[in-house]
Amino acid sequence: MCPLSKADLIGSISEGRGVFDLHSIVRKWFLLIRSAWTRCNDLYLNIDTEPTRLEVQGVSNSARPVWFGPISEEARHGDNHAYTSPDYWYVRRAIGIVKAGPDDVFFDIGSGKGRVICLVARTTVEKCVGIELLKPLCEVATRNALRLRGKRAKIEIVCSDAASADLCEGTIYFMFNPFGAATLSDTLENIFTSLTRNPRQIKIVYYNAVHEPVLKGCPWLEKFHEFRTIGELRVTFWRSVQTEVANFGISNK
Ligand SMILES: C[S@@+](CC[C@H](N)C(=O)[O-])C[C@H]1O[C@@H](n2cnc3c(N)ncnc32)[C@H](O)[C@@H]1O
């Protein structure tokens, strides 16, 4: 027998408390289903990209927000975010929007354990490159790249700070909110410098676009698409404006 009357039950549901806290029950189910969905995708691809609890929680000390990753000597600014990975469903959607093809070299900047790189390497792109700051994550990504089922494109994992890494081969750059505004700004500068040396059309996917003003401040970039995930993360799509890059080249001759 249920010890609560019908009125008590309805009351506790509508107030969102106790064992009948509908919101927390739905949330638990959602997280459970999402984790099973991720596991199924990982198994299907024969890789392991699930973040551990320690990786998601990042490093917590009073001077550093909890969503930041471990401090790295290699990082110019030290604003590196902890490892988490975007949902497989939305990564496939984003890859479809940028229409990656045989002439594309796809970079994941802050590639973590390589989920995005592995998905893209099963398409017809020329090459995939993962840039990752933390060595332990680079090692996992390299293992995943070797084991990946259905690989069609070559995968390179480069353990480096994105602000100073060689990004000059890329035509599509994916970023799942890997760092703060300072590194984002330097990374965009890095891409822009490579464009002036090797002019080409590039696209950028900025997933969880919390520092979007940094991209908006680049006259050589224009936004061409945007969508929101079920968790209300904004995924924004950018492409280079050829005239702005060419003008910069001319004014610097
Ligand atoms: C939110 S995770 C994204 C993981 C990956 N893109 C994926 O989708 O599975 C951000 C990653 O960026 C890395 N990162 C942070 N700052 C970086 C930097 N300056 N250079 C290269 N990687 C960096 C972090 O170590 C972390 O693995």
The ligand as an ORCA input file, in Angstrom:
! r2SCAN-3c Opt
* xyz 0 1
  C      35.772     19.882    -23.979
  S      37.111     18.838    -24.399
  C      36.761     18.425    -26.104
  C      37.190     17.022    -26.475
  C      37.068     16.606    -27.925
  N      37.030     17.716    -28.853
  C      35.881     15.742    -28.154
  O      34.973     16.276    -28.753
  O      35.817     14.604    -27.720
  C      38.404     20.058    -24.538
  C      39.770     19.453    -24.777
  O      40.657     20.485    -25.176
  C      41.912     20.264    -24.585
  N      42.630     21.547    -24.528
  C      42.412     22.568    -23.674
  N      43.273     23.598    -23.906
  C      44.021     23.213    -24.969
  C      45.070     23.848    -25.694
  N      45.529     25.054    -25.347
  N      45.614     23.190    -26.734
  C      45.182     21.950    -27.080
  N      44.187     21.299    -26.414
  C      43.618     21.917    -25.374
  C      41.559     19.703    -23.208
  O      42.652     19.014    -22.631
  C      40.376     18.807    -23.542
  O      40.759     17.507    -23.841
*
